[in-house]
């Protein structure tokens, strides 16, 4: 089997409509860009309020988020499987990874396979067809680094960390909406995500224990991914944020308070930049 599989060659059938990182970053219409945009229809949505059942766009927003979770789980499965396969067993230096890390990635792939099945059934339960919303391939793109430590930082800590925040909100939404199926499933998957992030936190520190420069590069890459996936600042640490940082679960997953504070600051920066971009677009439209 080939190693270092490129994102362009991901196997998908005709139901899936994909968008990549460049396309997503160019779409400033909504937080998260094209990943939340329906491929068949556009739906209005608020960029500042949390997802609650009393929102006028609650159904479409929840369905779009659930579809995004499902395709994200597919890519998480592919990414963990690729990491287990792409690198030879060794001491963690260069392009090798400890054999125990390969086993953890295999375990994560098994978890993600269950998450795909659960999320697909939840999407159907919520009335969504596969492909109704675009698939954002950025998660797998973050899993394509030639340095396994960057994969741990970008995928297990940044993107799986985001999953902790999203699953916490979806669990809360299921509770408020009186949907025990959604609440139970999100709670079940949330426990797995905490484990996945904890594995990434532990292995990143262990593998780079004697290489502070490599650890610094990995953490810098994590911050880049965290800022990209702040949904334009919609995720944050305030009550009015669309997605709140799940501080307690992140602590259980190996994040320090300072690390979570840094993520909150990155979210604020992303929000300020998105507001500035919207103002510039409005000014340009008015000028024309």
Secondary structure, 3 states (H helix, E strand, C coil): CCCCCCHHHCCCCCCCCEECHHHHHHCCCCCCHHHHCECCCCCCCCCCCCCCCCCCCHHHHHHHHHHHHHHHHHHHHHHHHHHHHHCEECCCCCCEECHHHHHHHHHHHHHHHHHHHHHHHHHHHCCCCCCCECEECHHHHHCCCCCHHHHHHHHHHHHHHHHHHHHHHHHHHHHHCCCHHHHHHHHHHHHHHHHHHHHHHHHHHHHCCCCHHHHHHHHHHHHHHHHHCCCCCCEECCCCCCEECCHHHHHHCCCCHHHHHHHHHHHHHHHHHHHHHHHHHHHHHHHC
